[in-house]
Amino acid sequence: MTLPHIYSGKVRDIYDAGDDRLLMVASDRLSAFDVVMAEPIPNKGRVLTGMTAFWLDLLRDVAPNHLIAVDPAQFPAEARAIEGVAGRAMLVHKAEMLSIECIVRGYLSGSAWKEYKSSGTMHGTPLPAGLRESDKLPEPVFTPSTKADTGHDENITFEAACGLVGTDVAKRARDLSLAAYDRGAGWAAERGIIIADTKFELGFINGELSLCDEVLTPDSSRFWAADTWSPGSTPPSFDKQPIRDWLESTGWDKNPPPPPLPDEVVTSSADRYAEAYERVTGKRLADWFGGSA
């Protein structure tokens, strides 16, 4: 007997574990430019799961969260039968998810930089003139977006977020997100990593606004090595940057199917994920569930 499979995303599978619980499995699949690559990135799912578990523990006094267990021994027997589940899965409470993405930006990069270049604003809010790409913002800013069923999420103003989820909930989401980012960014900075921005998923569990899904991982955040940061340029990130760079160099039109990834590009990306995990947590990835040592 197996758990009912209820969702497959680009990189994640979700199962119904009964009793208002879900089993969320982070695969080693990798999506770049909204296309899933044919080649998995070794241990990527373990990195995302292990880092999320680490952060949720560190942030437990900042906000409640959905996590029940990451130890396969605590999973239902049917969950343990899923291939590759060790180290890649979280048993979690179901939550009533907010209809907005809760993004916090500490640095001017990505879509926020593109908007600033064209209009001097970030999510519709004016910023000081003369900022450069990757500049540190005067203070972290809550910059929500929509959740798109298809295509890309759309950056929105805080007022628009209030219209979607209600002013009280939007304010609570903003305060929780800023507090979680502040704690996480401070921890990472002490270990030589800048968290330029991050996306939180929040939902209600038993009436409490809670952290859900991935938290402060290289996939949900922009991680930079502090010693590579220089305003006016984009530092390499601790995730699939080697793959993005290689794909850009091929002239691929970003439509499926993608070109096959060379072994050295896959290895380079896997190494960056592992380095992020080990620098943030201070632990060996091999010692996380599903490791070989």
N, C-alpha and C positions, 0 to 999 in steps of 0.2 A: 504493500500500500504506500502511496506517495501523497505528499501534500498537494492540494489543488493549486495549480499554477495560474496566477491571475494577471500577470503583467510581464512583458519583456520590453525594456527600453534599449537604447543603443548599447549601454554598458551594464545594465542591471536587470535582475530577474526578481520578481516578488511572488511569494507564495502565501496562501492563507493557512496560518498555523492554528486556527481555532481560538476560542475564548477571547475574541477581540484582539488577537495578536497576528503579526505578520512576520515572515522570514524574508529579510532583504539580503540578497546575494549580489555582491559586487564582483563582476566577472573581470577577466583580464582583457576583455575587448577594449579597443581604443577607437574613439571617434575624433576625426580631425576635419574641420570645415564641414561639419554635419554629415560626414560620411564615415561609416564603420570600416576600419581597415581589415584586411583578410588575416593579418598576422596578430596574434595576441601579444601583449607586453607581459613577460613573466613577472609574477608576484604583484602586479598592479592592484588587483582586487584585495590582496592581503594588506598592502600599504594603505589603501583608502579605508578599509575596515579598522585596522589597527590604530591609525591616526584618529579616526572618529571616536573610537572608544577611549583613547587617551584624553582627547579634548573634553569629551563629555564628563569624564571624571574630574578634570581640572576645573571645569565650569559649573560643577554641581551646586555651588553656592550662589551662582549668578542666575541660573534658570533651571527648572526641572527639564527632563528630557524623556524620550520615548524608549530608551534602551532597557531591555530586561536582561539579556545575556549575550555574550560572545563566545563562551566556552561551549563547544559542541556537546559536551557531556550534559549540559543543561537544556539542550534542544529536545523537542519531541523526537521519538525514534524515527519517524518518517522523514524528519528533516536531516538527520544524520545519514540517511541513505542517499541524499543528493550528492552527485559527484562533485568533488572539489569544494565542499561546503566549509571545511575546516579553515578558519582564519579569514574567510571571505564573507561570512554571514553574520547578521545581527538579528536576534529575536527581539521584536519591539512591540510596544502597544500601538494599536490603531489610533490615529488622531484625526480630528477635523481640521484639515489643512487650510491655511489662509490662501486666498486667491492672488496674492502678490509674492514676488521674490523680494527678500529682505537683504538688500545689498548695502554694504558699508565700504566706503572708499577712503583710504588714508593718503593715497597718492593719485596723481592725475595720469591715467593710463587707459588704454583700451577704448571703448566706445565713448567714455567721458572725455578723453582727450580729443577725439574726433569732433564731438559736439562743441567743445571749448574753442577749438581752432576755427570753427565756422561761425560761431555765434557769441563766444565769450561766456557761455553758460554751461552748467552741468545739471542735467535733468531739469532744465528750464529755469534754474536759479543762477543769477549772475555771479561770476567769480572775479577776483581782482585781475586787473590787466597784467600782461607781461609774464604769465606763468609758462613754464616749459614742460614738455612731455616728461613724465615721471617725477615731476616736482612733488615734494611733500606738501599736502594741503595744510592750511593753518590749523585745522583740527579735523578729525574724522567726520565724515558726512554720511547720513543715511540717505541712500538714493534708490528708492524702490523701482521695480519694473513689473510689468504684467507677466502672467504665465500663459504662454502661447501653446495651444494644442498642436498647432502646426507652424512651421517657420520659426522666426526669432522672437524672443521676448522684446517688449517695447519699453524703453526708459520712460518713466512718468514722474511728475512732481509729487511732493508729499501730499498736496491738496487732492490730487487725483487718487492717491492711495486711500485717503480718508473717504473719498466717494465710493471706493470699491469695498472696503472692509469696515467702515465706520471710524469716526474720529478717535474714539477712545481706544479701540483696538489698534489703530495705526500708531498712536502715540506709545502704547505699550510695546508694540513690535519694534518701534524705533529705539526706545530706551533699552530694551533687552538686547537688541542687535549691537548697539553701540557699546554696551557694557561687555558683551562677549568678545567683540572685536578688540576692545581696549586690553582685556586680560590676555587674549591670545597673541596680539601683536607685541605686547610687552614681554611675554615669555619667549617668543620667537626671536625678538631683537637681542635678548641676552645670549642667544645661540647663533648669532650671525646671520639671521634670516629676516628679511623685510616681508611682511604680509601687506602687499600694496592695496589689495581689496579682497573682499570675500562675499559670498552669497550664502545666507542662512535660509533654511526652510523652517517655518514655524507653524505650529498647529495646536489646537486645544485638546488636552487629555484630562478628562474629569474636571473640566472647567478652568484648567490652568494652562496658560500660554507656555508652550514647551518647545525646546530645540528638537528637531527631527531630521531624519535623513543624514547626509554627509555633513560633517562640521570641520571647517578649517583644514581641508585637504588640498593637495596640489591641483585637484580637478575642480574644486568649488572656490578656489582662491588663486591669487597671483602671488606666488612665492618668488622672491629674488634673494640671491646671496648679497649680503650687505656690501661686500667688498667689490661687487661688480656694478653697484648703483651709481649712476652719474646723470643728473638732470640734463635733459636735452636728447636723451637716447632711451632705448628700451632694453633693460637688462635681460639676459636669458632667464627663463623661468624654470622652476623645478618640476617639470611635468613632461608634456609631449613636445616641448619646443624643438628638440632635434628632429622630430618627425615633421612638424610643421615646416621647419626650415628646408628639409630635404624635399618635401612635396612642392614647396614654392619653387625650388630650383629646377624641377623637372618640366615645368610648363604645363602641368596637369590642369585641366579646366574645372576641377573641383566637382565634377559630376561622376557618379558611379559608372564603372568600377574604378577604384583607385589603383595606381601602379603598385606592384609588389614592393614591400619595404626591404631594403638590404639588411642583412643580419646585424651589421655594425650600427645601423640606425636604431633598430629595435633594442639592441643591448645598451646603447647610450641612453635611451629614454628610460629603460628599466633601472639603470644605475642611478639616474637622477631621482626617480621616485623613491628608491631605497635610501638614498642619501638624505632626502627630506625627512623620511620617517625616523631615521637614526639620529639625525641632528635635533629634531624636535623632541623626541621621546627620551633620548639618551639610552635607548635599548637597541639590541641587535634585531634586525628583521628576521634572522634565522630562528630566534627564540619565540617569535609570535606563532600562534596556532597555525598549523599546516606547514611549518618550517621543516627544513631537512636536517637541522642540527639542534 
